[in-house]
Amino acid sequence: MKKLKYYVLAAGVCLAVISFSFKEDLFLVSKNLDIFASLYKEININYVDDTNAPQLMKTGIDAMLESLDPYTEYVPESEIEDYKLKYVSTQYGGIGAATVLIDGQLFINDVSEGYPANKSDVKPGDQVLKINGIEVKGKERSQISQLLRGPKGTVVDLTLVRDGKEILKKLNREEIKQPNVSYSGMVGDGIGYIKLDKFLENSGQEVKDALLGINKENPKGIVLDLRNNGGGILQEAVKIVNLFVDKDQLVVIQKGKNAEKTITYKTMAVPVSTSVPLVVLVNANSASASEIVAGSLQDLDRAIVIGQRSYGKGLVQQTFNLPYNSLVKVTVAKYYTPSGRCIQKLDYAHKDANGIAERFADSTIAMFQTKAGRNVYSGNGVYPDVVVNAAKLSPVTITMINKSLFFNYANAYWKKNPKLESAKVFQISDADYTAFVNTLADKDLTYQSRTERLLSDLRAEAEKENKSAEVKADLENLKYKLTSSKKNDLATHKSEIKRVLETQIISRYFFEKGRIEQSFQYDKELAAAKSLFTNQPQMLAILKGDGNYKVIGKPVKEVASID
């Protein structure tokens, strides 16, 4: 009886403390809201110059949220539609064309197969002068998007320039659907392939449909490509994991400060493919829902992960409606994969003097185990079972991309060669490459190489230490050698420049599907997956724990590292 009284008393004390803490929090919130409202009012009434009240409020809100994390954001009514397209829906009313600004002029950069722009013979390379009679010169990208988009069935008048002649195109907007699955099918050697670009509405069903189609071909292996997939809806990630594992399997747990934000997600449906060997491709841009899928399938020993370490976003957001049709997206929880690990990389609760979030210290990284006992680690993203070193573009290639120097040659090639037989094997010839290089003769290719940046830092350091005179001759000699070396960059980096150019060219003939198919011949991660499917002992060794990598320090044992 005494114990019972003790427990009742203890419970009462706990409730009192919680109640007091809750009331104190509410008081502080109410107090600070009064201060903010009064401050906002006084500034708008009394400031010496006219103020933009809505912009002033948004600036204040953005500054407040900036102290948290980059995923907690305020969305005013004017940006709601863009928000939905980015985070929720894959559909909008438009013409199915992408544009690019080059030297202040607007051009059609890409068209989507089967949509109004394609049907009306709008072509990449067409310069856009007016949209519905409104000149686009000087317009921002957001303004251009608003002019092109609109309700399904409404008309868009485009004034274009092609081959020096002005032409008018009248297009009817349609509902543009940007699929979550941009490509699926067999990619040779009995391997099925699904490229998932995002986790928005219906992505689980799209992957299921693709998987059912592949299963008809009796694949000996399946590749799920999550590279450059920044994530999306958590529940869609759970559905996708469910396609490959049995019912009632733990997929992910989200844990928040509030008890109602702590939710356990398990598989609930009958799976589609539980026995066909599975590989998941990831890279440094695979984040959020992509990491839930990759991490969960890795923890459940259902898939082998190939590529580079993923981004490391272990946070969950939820949207809340605000007055006047605005909303706020708030980070409400962290998520944990079946082994219990959270792969969040940056610690937003602790930032440096410049306000930049730091990585979690190595000492906080913990080891967990998969269902079969393999070692996996928290923090710093999902580490692949098979590492394929990322291909990095050279400064000269990046410069040409940023300055759209591939654009005009791709258009000229298309006019000269109206037909190509196949996207899968397309490569430009050495003669074509030489012709492309010749078009760069009068172009600005100014850029600073990595070595030049280091040399500049070295020169600055020498000046700080008053040693400039001593090393001046050596530095000038090195600068001369680097300048001479840059002249050869178009030859040194020929293979990667050709690949980028081929991507631009092939899209003119075979659209997005052709771009993806043409890239397969250079895809090292896909090649690694195919190689693994032919080596069952190696796959089994990985799934038994041989070849695990540590997130901190060096790998325990390297299964495969492909340059």
N, C-alpha and C positions, 0 to 999 in steps of 0.2 A: 504494500500500500504506500509505504514511504517512497519507494522507487517511482511509482506511478505519479505521486505528487511532484517528485523531482523533475520527471520528464515533462509534466504539464507546465510547471514553472519555467523550465528551460525553453519550452516551445513558446510560451507567452513572451519571454524576454526577447527571443529571436524575432517574433512577429512585431514587437514594439520597436526593435532596432530597425527592421526593414521598413516599417511604416514611417518612422522618423526620417530615415534616409530618403524615402520616396517623397515625403512632404518637403524636405529640405531641397531636393532636386527641383521639384515643381516651383518652389519659392524663387530659387535662383534663376530658373528659366523665365518666370513671370517678371522678375525684377529687371533682367537684362533686356527683355523684349520692350519694356517700358522705356528704358534708357535709349535703346536703338530707335524706337519710334519717335521719341522726342528729338533726338539728334537729327534724324532724317527730315523731320518737319521743319526744324529751325534752319537747317542748311538750305532747303528748298525755298523758304520764305525770305531769308535774310542775306543769302550769299550775294556778293557784289555784282556778279554776272549772272545771266540766265543759266539755269541748269536743266539738264535733260533728266527728269525724274525717273523714268523707267530705266535708263542706262545707269544712273547713279545707284539705283537699287541693285541692279544686276552686278555692277562692279563690286558692291559691298558683299553680296552673296557669294560671288566667285572667289573673292579674297578669303572669306571665311572657310569655304570648302577646300581651298587650296592647302590649308593647313592640315587637312586630313589625308586623303589618298586621291589619285587621279580618276578613280572610278565613281566617286561620290560627286554628282553634278546636278546642277539646277537646269531645267529645260523650260524656257518661257513658251507661251502659246505659239509664238511665231516660228518656233523650231520643232514643234511636236511632230510634224509629218516627216522631217528628216530623221528625227530620233526613231520613229517607228520603223523606217526603212533600214536604219542601221542596226537596230537591236531586236526587232520583233518580226516584221513582215518582209517578204521577198517580192512584193508586188507594188507597182505604181503605174500611173497613167503617163505614157510618154511615146517616143518614136523609136526607141531602141538604137540609139547612137551615142557614142562617146566623143567628146571634143578635147582639143588641146590648144593652148595658147603658145604661139611661136612668134617672138619679136612683136608682141602686141596684137597679132592677128589671130583670129579664131578659125581653126580647121576641124573638119571631121577626122577623127583619129581611128575610129573603129565602128563597125555596125554589127548588130546582132542578127543572125540568120532568121528569116521568117517574120521579121517585124517591119513596121511601116517604112523606116529608112531604107531597109534592104529591098522591100517591095517596090519602092518608088525610085530605085536606082540612085539613091544618095550614096556617094562613094568616099572612102578614105582619101584625103588629099583635097577634097572640096573645101574652099574657103567660105566661111559663113559671114555674110555682110549684115543681114537683117533677119530677125525672127518676128513674124507677125508685124512687119513694117517698122520694127524698132531696131535701130542700129546697135550692134553689139560692141562696137569699139568703145573701150573704156569701162565696160561692164565687168564686175567681179564674177567669179565662177558661180557663186550662190545665186546671183541674179540671172545668169544664163540658164542654170538648171530650172529656176522658177518659170522662165519663159518657155522652155521646152516641155516641161511637165504640165499635166492638167487632167481633167476628167476624161475618161474613156469616151471616144466618139467625137470629141471636139477637134477643130481643125488647126493645124500649124502651117503657116506659110513661111518657107525658107527661101531667102534670096542668097544664091550661091555664086561663086566664081569658079569655073572649071576651064582649064586651057585658055585662060584669058577672056573667056566669054561669060557674061552674066546670065544665069538661068534661074527660073522660079519653080519651086517644088511645093505642091500642096499635099500635105499628109494628114491622115486621120489618126489621132492618138488611139493607142490600144492599151490594154492592160499588159504591162511588161512584167514577166515573171523571171526573176533571177533565181534559178534553181540552187538549192543547197549542194546537190550532187552535180558537179559540172561535167563529169565523165564517168562512165562505167562500161565494162566489157572485158573481153579476153585480150591479153597483151602478149600472147605467145608462150610456148612451153607449158601450156595447160594452166596458166596462172590467170585468175580473175583479179580485176583491179577496180577500186572504187575511190574516186577523188571527191572528198567532202570539203567544201570551201567554208562553210559556216553552219552554225547550229541554230538557225532560226525556225520559224513555224514550219512544221511538216518535215523537218529534216530526218526524223526517225523513220517515217513512212517512205521517204525517198531512198534511204539506204536499204530499207527492207525490200523495196521493189527492185533495186539494182541487184541485191543479193539473190533474190528469187530468179532473176534472169540469168545470173552467172551460174547458179546451181544446176540449171538445165544443161550446162556444158560439162558437168561432172569435173569441176576443177580439182587439181591436186594441191592447190594452195590459193589463198586469197590475200590481197594487199589492200589495206585500208589506209589511204593517203590523207594525213592530217597536217601536212606541211603548210605553213603560212595560214593556218586556220586559227583566227583569234578567239574563237569560242562563240558563246551565245546562251541559249536557254538550257539550264541545268537538266530539266526533266527530259529534254530531247537526248541529252548525253546518256541518261539512264536507259532510255528506250533502245538506243543503239548498242549499248553493252549487252542488253537483254537479247539481242539478235544472236549473240554468240555464246551465251551461257544459260544454264538451266534456270527455271523459276526459283524464287525465294533465295536468291544469292544477294548478299550485301554488295552494293555498288559504291555508295558514297554516303557519308554522314556530314551534315552541315551543323556547326555549333556556333551559336551567337551568344551575346551577353544576356539577351532575354530568352527565357525558357521556351517561348513559342517559336523562336527562330532555330531551335535545335530539332532537326528532322532527319530521320533515317530513311534512305531510299534503297529499296530492294527490287529485284526483277520480279515482274508480276505476270508476264505473258509467256506463251510457249515459244521457245527459241526457233530460229531458222537454220542455223549452222553451228553445231557444237563440236564437230569432230574434224572438219577440214582444217589443216594447218593455217594459222593466221599470222600475218605480219602487219604491224602498225608503223607507218613512217611519220617521224616528227622532226622538227627543226627548232631553231631559236625563236621562231615566230608562232609556234604552236602553243596556244595559251588557253587557260580557263577550262571550258567544256572539253576542248581537245585533250587537255591534261587529265581530266576526269576519265575519259574513255581510255587513253593510253595507260594511265596509272592503274586503273581498275583491272583492265585486261592483263596487265603485267602482274599485279598482285594476285590475281586468280589463276595465274600460270596458263592463261588461255591464249596469249599472244606473245610474240617476240617483238620488241621495239627496236627499230633501226633508225639511225640518223644522227642528229645532234641533240644535246640536252635542250629540253623545252624551256619556255619562257620563265615559268615559275610564278604563276598567278593562282594562288589558293584561296581567293576571296569570292564571296557570293554577294550579289547586289539584288535589291528589291526596289521597285518603284512605288512611290506614294503620290496620290493626287493632291494638288494644292489649289487654292482659290484661283479663279479666272483662267481655268483650263491649262494651267501650268502643272509641272510635276517635278519631283526630285528623285533621283536614283541614289540610293544609300547602300553602302557596304554594311550588311547586317550580320555576316557570319564568315567563318573560315570553313573550308571543306576538307574532309579526310577520306583517303582511299581505303579500301577494305583492310589493308594491313595496319591502318591507324596513322599513317603519315600525312602530314600537311606539306605540300610542296611550295608554299609561299617563299619567294626569294628575298623580297625587300621588306624591311621593318619600318613601316610608315609611322609607327608610334615614336620612333627615335630618328631624328634627322640631324644632319650636320649643321655647321654654322651658316651654310648657304641654303638651307632648307631642303637638301637632297636626302632622300631616304637611303639608308645604308643596308648592305646585305646583313642577314643574320650571321652572327659570329660562328666560326667552325665549331666552337665548343657547345653550341646549342643544337647542332645537327645530331639527330639520333638514328639508330639503326632499327629497322623493322624487318619482318619476314613475310614472304609471300605464303600462299596457301601450302605450297610444297616445301617451304623452308628456305627459299632463296633470300639473300640479304638485299634489302632496298633501304633507301635513306630519305629522311625528311629534308625539306629546304632545297632551294636551288633547282626546282623543276624536276621533271621526270628524266632520269638518266637512261639512255638507251642500252640495250643488251649488246648491240652491235653498233659500233661507232663508225660513221662515214664522215670523214673530215669535210667541212663545208667548203664549197667553192666560193672564193672571194674575187669579186671583179676588180680589175686594176683601175687606178685613177683615170687613165685615158679612156677606158670604156665607160666609166661612170660619167665623165665629162661629156662624152658624146650622147649618152642617154639624156642627161639633164638639158642639153642644148638641142635635143630632137634632131640630131644629125643623121639618124637612120631613116627618118620619116620620108624625106623627099626621094631618096634612092629607092626605097621600097615601092613608092608609088610609080616611079619611072620603070622599075623592073616589071611591075604588074602590067603596065601599058605595053611594054615591049614583048612580054611573054604572057599572052592572054589565057594560057591554059597550062596546068601542071597535072601530071598523072596521079601522084600520090603524095600525101603529107608525111606519111610514116618514114619515107627514105629520103626526103628532100634535103639537099645540101647545095650551097652555092659553089660554083667552080672557082679556081684560082683566078681565072680571067675576070669573073664577076667581082671578086674581092679587089682586084687591082683597079677595076673601073670605079668601085666605091671609094677607094682611097684617093683616086684622082679627083673625086667630087669635093674632097676636103681641102683642096689646095688654097682656096680663098676663105676658109672658115677659121674662126677663132678657136684654137684648141689649147688655149692657155690653161694650165692646171699645175698644181704642185704635187709632186710625187711624195710618197712616204719618206723616202730618203732625203728629199729636199727639205721637208719639214724638220727632220732630225738635224740636218745641217744648219738650218736657221736657228734651232734651239741651241746647238753647239756654239754658234757664233755669238748669240746673246749671252751665253754663260761665260764665254771667253772675255767678253766686254765687262761683265760684272767683276771678274777676277783680274781685270787689267792685264790680260795676256793676249789681247788682239794682235799686237805687233809681232809677237813670237810665233803665232800660228797663222798669220794672214796669208802667207804664200801657200801653205798646205790647204787652207780652206778654199782659196781661189782655184787651186789646181783641182780639188775635189768638185767644186762647182762646175768647172769646165767639163770634167768627165761626165758629170750627171747630165749636163745640158746636151752633150753629144749622145749620151745613152738614150735620152728622151726622144731623139730623132728616130730611133729604131723601135719605139714602142708599138707602132702600128704593125711591125713585123713580128716583134717579140710576143705580142698578145693577139696574134692573128686568129687563133682558134676560138678564143672566147668572144672576140669581136664578131666573127662569122656567126657564132651561135645566136647572138643578140640580133644580128641583121636578118638571119633566117627566120627568127620568130616574127619579126615585123613583116617580112615578105609573105610568109605562109598564111598569116591571118587574112590577107587580102583575098585569098582563094578559098580557104576552108574554115574561116571564122575561128571561134574559140576551140571547137573540137579539134580542128587541124593543128592549132598551136600545141595542144596537149599531146596529140599523137606524134608530132614531129619531135617533141622534146624527149620522148622515150629513148631515142638512140643515144642520148648523152646522159641519161639519168643514172647516176652511180648508186643511189639508194635503192632504186628499183632493181638494178643489176645485182646488188648485194642480196636482195630478197629472193630473186630467182635462183641465185647460187645456193642460198640456204635451203630452199625447198628441195633441191636435188641432193642435199646432204642430211639425211634423216638423223644419223648419229650425232652430228653437230647440233641440230635442233634439240634433240633430247638432252644433250649435255648442257646446253644453256638452260633449258627448263628444269633440270635437276640441280642447278646452282653453280655449275662450272662456268666461269667467265663473268661473274658478277663484277660490277664496277663500284668503287667507292666514289661518292660525290666529293668527298674531301681527299686531297692528295692524289696519289697515283692509283690506277686500277689494280685490283687484286690479280686479275689474269685477263689478258686481252684476247677476246674471242676473234674479233676481226676489226681491223682499222684500215680503211680504204681511202687513199688520197684522191 
